[in-house]
Amino acid sequence: MKDKSIKLTSTSYALLAVIGEFGEMTSYDIKGEIEASIENFWPVPHTTAYEEPVRLAAAGYLSSRQEEGGRRRRLYSLTDRGREALAAWAAEPAVAPPQLRDEVILKIFAGADPVPLHAPRVKFHQEKCAELEGYLEEVRATSGMETSERVLALGIAYQRKMIELLEEFAPPDER
């Protein structure tokens, strides 16, 4: 495969990490694993799961093979170069500052009444917490998923803290 130099982004590393964690998979599988894992803290556009593996394979970070029969799907897996790049990036202590994108906060900034926004947002965090707890239960039943277990535990702690913070700012009639 032609090896060309490309700039790896945080999203590139996210895809390398997903493939590294779950093994060889199609773009469709990558999209599904992103939704069930990192999308909870690192949103990835739908099309990226289809476009980025092609780019990473062309640069030698992933290998790709097409199935001989059936649907002839293209499967991607990490190459040694991809593993090395991912390990070097993960070991680097420098990180970008966190980004907060919360439409509730944006709407309040734009003049929205925060009272009707409170209960639906609390419900969202409660449901997301339950979803992550379900994933955590599945991961704990599977050996070799310690990285996913650690990240899910952090995600659950985050959701619980968000519920706690929202309750602190709850409208008086909801306290």
Secondary structure, DSSP 8 states (H G I E B T S, - for coil): ---------HHHHHHHHHHHHH-SB-HHHHHHHHHHTGGGTS---TTHHHHHHHHHHHTTSEEEEE-SSTT--EEEEE-HHHHHHHHHHHH-----------HHHHHHHTT--SHHHHHHHHHHHHHHHHHHHHHHHHHHTSTT-HHHHHHHHHHHHHHHHHHHHHHHT--GGG-
